[in-house]
Amino acid sequence: MAAAQQSARKAAEEAQQAAQKARDLQAAADEAQKAYDEAVKANEDKAKALEEARKDQADKNAAYSAAQQATKEAQSEADAATDAQTAAQTAVDKANTAVAAAQAKIDTADKQVKAAAKNKTDAEATIKQANTDKTKALADLADAKAAKAEAEKAKQAALDAKTVSDAKVEAAAKQVKAADEAIADAKAAYAKAKDDLNTATGKLNDAQNTIKRLQNAEENLKKANAKLADAQAKLDEANKAKDEADKAYEKAKADYDAKLADKQASDKELAAAKQAEAEAQKKAEEEAKKQQEAQKKADQAKKDAEAKKQKAEQAKKQAAGVTNNGLASTGSDTTAIATLAAIMTIAGAGCVLVRVRSAKHADGWHAVED
């Protein structure tokens, strides 16, 4: 009987241990479920963070593209402004060259005009003298022609008279010759005066042309200076436009660099969010697997505990002497027989097994029959 009670106590302890193990495993399963729920929530948070990172990246990409386009346009404007500045500088340089050339012409013409003024004065004096000489030569020519006519007339008269001596005829002939020479001299003087007049007129024209060139040179200088001023004004505008374009480009470039940095940071954040989301997903899957295994173990432990509980209750009933059919135990159940067999082995021969059937009363005493 003591052995049956000890066996029952042992079965009860094992049942309690199994129940505790089942409770511990259920607690572990609950913890696994909690970890799984947290992993799922973390995964949801990471997924949300990933979505926000993607949206942020899309915004940063759009801002980057806009900044890139703005930088491109600013660069184009800066290039155009640089080209305009270069063209304006070329125009100024060209205008400066023209002014310098015009000034050089003025300097040269200024020297020439002084000589031209003297030549003009000399030419005017020469023209005046040539006109005087020409007038005198014409008068001398007229006088010589008149003298020749008189001499011709006297000579003819002497020839017609026939009474005139040869000396008078010779004298008249000499007068005619002298008149021819005077006419020739007058013609030569007239021709010379005419040549002097033409030469002086040419010099006068040259002097006047030189003076006119000086006047033209001064006018050209004025025009060149006007062009230079206009080119300089355009250059100033081009320089201003280039400065503004450079500033706009620098601003656009700085904005572009900032947007590029934002984009790169956003790319890293997106990659990190993807990695975190993947790790959270993996952890959730692992926690789910752990939870399933823990729950499986807990369920199995519950089954084992229930079986041990039933076994303990059965042992308790047997220890109390009650069989499955409600009758008092005869002590011939498997546990009792094994126990008695062990006792016989220790005590040796001489032991007699007596089978007794007794009824167990409610207050715990037994009625024994031989």
C-alpha positions in Angstrom: 0.0 0.0 0.0 2.8 2.4 0.9 4.5 1.7 -2.4 1.2 2.5 -4.2 0.9 5.7 -2.3 4.5 6.6 -3.0 4.0 5.8 -6.7 0.9 7.9 -6.6 2.8 10.8 -5.0 5.5 10.5 -7.6 3.0 10.5 -10.4 1.3 13.5 -8.8 4.7 15.3 -8.6 5.5 14.4 -12.1 2.0 15.7 -13.1 2.7 18.9 -11.2 6.1 19.3 -12.9 4.6 18.6 -16.3 1.8 21.1 -15.5 4.5 23.7 -14.5 6.5 22.9 -17.6 3.4 23.3 -19.6 2.7 26.7 -17.9 6.4 27.7 -18.5 6.2 26.7 -22.1 2.9 28.5 -22.5 4.5 31.6 -20.9 7.4 31.2 -23.4 4.8 30.8 -26.2 3.1 34.0 -25.0 6.4 35.8 -24.9 7.1 34.5 -28.4 3.7 35.7 -29.5 4.5 39.1 -27.9 7.8 39.2 -29.6 6.1 38.3 -32.9 3.5 41.0 -32.4 6.3 43.5 -31.7 8.2 42.3 -34.7 5.0 42.7 -36.9 4.5 46.2 -35.5 8.2 47.0 -36.0 7.8 45.7 -39.6 4.8 47.8 -40.1 6.7 50.8 -38.7 9.7 50.0 -41.0 7.3 49.6 -43.9 5.8 53.0 -43.1 9.2 54.5 -42.7 10.2 52.9 -46.1 7.1 54.5 -47.7 7.9 57.8 -46.2 11.6 57.5 -47.3 10.4 56.7 -50.9 8.1 59.7 -50.9 10.9 61.8 -49.5 13.3 60.5 -52.2 10.7 61.2 -54.9 10.5 64.8 -53.6 14.3 65.1 -53.4 14.6 63.7 -56.9 12.1 66.2 -58.2 13.9 69.0 -56.4 17.2 67.7 -57.7 15.9 67.6 -61.3 14.5 71.1 -61.0 17.8 72.4 -59.6 19.7 70.6 -62.3 17.5 72.2 -65.0 17.9 75.6 -63.3 21.6 75.2 -63.2 21.7 74.2 -66.9 19.6 77.3 -67.8 21.8 79.5 -65.6 24.9 78.1 -67.2 23.4 78.8 -70.7 22.6 82.3 -69.7 26.0 82.8 -68.2 27.6 81.5 -71.5 25.4 83.8 -73.5 26.4 86.7 -71.3 30.0 85.8 -71.6 29.7 85.7 -75.4 27.9 89.1 -75.3 30.7 90.4 -73.1 33.3 89.1 -75.5 31.6 90.6 -78.5 31.2 93.9 -76.7 34.9 93.8 -75.7 35.8 93.1 -79.3 33.7 96.0 -80.4 35.3 98.3 -77.8 38.8 97.1 -78.9 37.8 97.7 -82.5 36.5 101.2 -81.7 39.6 102.0 -79.8 41.7 101.0 -82.8 39.5 103.1 -85.0 39.9 106.1 -82.6 43.6 105.6 -82.5 43.8 105.4 -86.3 41.6 108.5 -86.6 43.8 110.3 -84.1 46.9 109.3 -86.0 45.4 110.6 -89.2 44.6 113.8 -87.4 48.1 114.1 -86.1 49.5 113.5 -89.6 46.9 115.8 -91.2 47.7 118.5 -88.6 51.3 118.5 -89.7 50.3 118.4 -93.3 47.8 121.2 -93.0 50.4 123.6 -91.7 52.5 122.9 -94.9 49.3 123.0 -96.9 48.4 126.4 -95.4 51.8 127.8 -96.5 51.4 126.2 -99.9 48.0 127.7 -100.2 49.3 131.1 -99.4 52.3 130.7 -101.8 50.0 129.3 -104.4 47.5 132.2 -104.1 50.5 134.6 -104.4 51.8 132.7 -107.4 48.3 132.7 -108.9 48.0 136.4 -108.4 51.5 137.0 -109.9 50.7 134.6 -112.7 47.5 136.4 -113.5 49.4 139.7 -113.5 52.1 138.3 -115.7 49.4 136.8 -117.9 47.6 140.2 -118.2 50.9 141.9 -119.0 51.9 139.2 -121.5 48.5 139.6 -123.2 49.0 143.4 -123.3 52.6 143.0 -124.6 51.3 140.6 -127.2 48.7 143.0 -128.3 51.3 145.8 -128.4 53.7 143.5 -130.3 51.0 142.6 -132.8 50.1 146.3 -133.3 53.8 147.2 -133.7 54.2 144.3 -136.2 51.2 145.5 -138.1 52.6 149.0 -138.2 56.0 147.6 -139.3 54.4 145.5 -141.9 52.5 148.4 -143.1 55.6 150.7 -143.2 57.6 148.0 -145.0 54.9 147.5 -147.5 54.6 151.2 -148.0 58.4 151.4 -148.5 58.2 148.6 -151.1 55.3 150.3 -152.9 57.1 153.7 -153.1 60.1 152.3 -154.9 61.8 155.5 -154.3 62.6 154.6 -150.7 66.1 153.5 -150.1 67.0 150.0 -149.3 68.1 151.2 -145.9 64.5 152.2 -145.0 63.2 148.9 -146.3 65.8 147.0 -144.2 64.9 149.1 -141.2 61.2 148.3 -141.7 62.1 144.6 -142.0 64.0 144.8 -138.8 61.0 146.4 -137.1 58.9 143.6 -138.4 61.3 141.0 -137.0 61.6 142.8 -133.7 57.8 142.8 -133.6 57.7 139.0 -134.3 60.3 138.5 -131.5 58.2 140.6 -129.2 55.1 138.6 -130.2 57.0 135.4 -129.5 58.3 136.7 -126.2 54.8 137.8 -125.2 53.4 134.4 -126.1 56.1 132.6 -124.2 55.5 134.9 -121.2 51.7 134.2 -121.5 52.4 130.4 -121.7 54.7 130.6 -118.7 52.1 132.7 -116.8 49.5 130.2 -117.7 51.7 127.2 -116.6 52.5 129.1 -113.4 48.8 129.6 -112.9 47.9 126.0 -113.4 50.7 124.9 -111.1 49.7 127.3 -108.5 46.1 126.3 -108.9 47.1 122.6 -108.4 49.0 123.5 -105.3 46.1 125.5 -104.1 43.7 122.6 -104.7 46.2 120.2 -102.9 46.3 122.6 -100.0 42.5 122.8 -99.9 42.2 119.0 -100.2 44.7 118.6 -97.3 42.7 121.0 -95.2 39.5 119.2 -96.1 41.1 115.9 -95.2 41.9 117.4 -91.8 38.3 118.4 -91.5 37.2 114.9 -92.5 39.7 113.4 -90.1 38.2 115.4 -87.3 34.8 114.3 -88.3 35.9 110.7 -88.5 37.5 111.0 -85.1 34.1 112.3 -83.7 32.4 109.4 -85.3 35.0 106.9 -84.0 34.7 108.4 -80.5 30.9 108.1 -80.7 31.2 104.5 -81.8 33.7 103.9 -78.9 31.3 105.4 -76.4 28.4 103.3 -77.7 30.6 100.2 -77.7 31.8 101.0 -74.1 28.2 101.4 -73.0 27.3 98.1 -74.5 30.4 96.5 -72.8 29.3 98.0 -69.5 25.9 96.5 -70.0 27.4 93.2 -71.0 29.7 93.2 -68.0 26.7 93.9 -65.7 24.6 91.2 -67.4 27.6 88.7 -67.1 28.0 89.6 -63.4 24.2 89.0 -62.8 24.4 85.7 -64.9 27.4 84.6 -62.9 25.6 85.3 -59.6 22.5 83.5 -60.8 24.6 80.6 -61.9 26.4 80.5 -58.5 23.1 80.6 -56.7 21.7 77.8 -59.0 24.9 75.8 -58.6 24.7 76.1 -54.8 21.1 75.1 -54.8 21.9 72.2 -57.1 24.7 71.1 -54.8 22.3 71.3 -51.8 19.6 69.4 -53.7 22.2 66.8 -54.8 23.3 66.3 -51.2 19.7 66.0 -50.2 19.1 63.4 -52.9 22.2 61.4 -51.9 21.2 61.6 -48.3 17.7 60.5 -49.3 19.1 57.6 -51.3 21.1 56.5 -48.3 18.0 56.8 -46.1 15.9 54.9 -48.6 18.5 52.1 -48.7 18.7 52.1 -44.9 14.9 52.0 -44.7 14.8 49.1 -47.2 17.5 47.3 -45.2 15.6 47.9 -42.0 12.3 46.8 -43.6 14.0 43.6 -44.9 15.5 42.9 -41.5 12.2 43.6 -39.7 10.5 41.3 -42.1 13.1 38.6 -41.5 12.8 39.1 -37.8 9.0 38.9 -37.9 9.3 35.7 -39.9 11.8 34.3 -37.4 9.6 35.3 -34.4 6.6 33.8 -36.1 8.5 30.6 -36.5 9.7 30.7 -32.9 6.1 31.5 -31.7 4.8 28.5 -33.7 7.4 26.2 -32.3 6.9 27.5 -28.7 3.1 27.1 -29.1 3.6 23.6 -30.4 5.8 22.7 -27.5 3.3 24.3 -25.0 0.5 22.4 -26.6 2.5 19.2 -26.4 3.4 20.0 -22.8 -0.2 20.5 -22.0 -1.1 17.2 -23.5 1.7 15.5 -21.5 0.7 17.3 -18.3 -2.9 16.2 -18.8 -1.8 12.6 -19.4 0.4 12.7 -16.3 -2.4 14.3 -14.4 -4.8 11.5 -15.4 -2.1 8.9 -14.5 -1.6 10.6 -11.1 -5.3 10.5 -10.4 -5.4 6.8 -11.4 -2.4 6.1 -9.2 -4.1 8.0 -6.3 -7.3 5.9 -6.8 -5.2 2.7 -6.9 -3.4 3.8 -3.7 -6.8 4.3 -2.1 -7.8 0.7 -3.1 -10.4 1.6 -5.7 -10.3 0.0 -9.2 -11.7 1.4 -12.3 -15.1 -0.4 -11.7 -15.4 1.2 -8.2 -14.7 -2.0 -6.2 -12.0 -2.3 -3.5 -8.6 -3.2 -4.8 -7.4 -6.8 -4.1 -3.8 -5.7 -4.3 -3.3 -7.7 -7.5 -3.0 -4.7 -9.8 0.2 -4.3 -11.7 1.8 -1.8 -9.4 1.1 -3.9 -6.3 2.3 -7.1 -7.8 5.6 -5.5 -8.9 6.1 -4.2 -5.4 5.4 -7.5 -3.7 7.7 -9.3 -6.2 10.4 -7.0 -5.1 9.8 -7.7 -1.5 9.9 -11.5 -2.1 13.1 -11.1 -3.9 14.7 -9.4 -0.8 13.0 -11.7 1.9 13.5 -15.0 0.1 11.3 -18.2 0.4 8.6 -18.5 3.1 6.6 -15.6 2.1 2.9 -16.4 1.4 0.8 -14.2 -0.7 -2.8 -13.9 0.7 -5.4 -12.4 -1.6 -7.9 -10.4 0.4 -11.0 -8.7 -0.9 -12.3 -5.8 1.2 -14.8 -3.1 0.8 -13.7 0.4 1.3 -16.1 2.5 3.3 -16.6 6.2 2.9 -14.7 6.9 6.2 -11.6 5.0 5.0 -11.8 1.7 6.9 -11.9 -1.7 5.2 -14.0 -4.8 5.9 -11.7 -7.8 5.6 -12.8 -11.3 4.6 -10.7 -14.5 4.9 
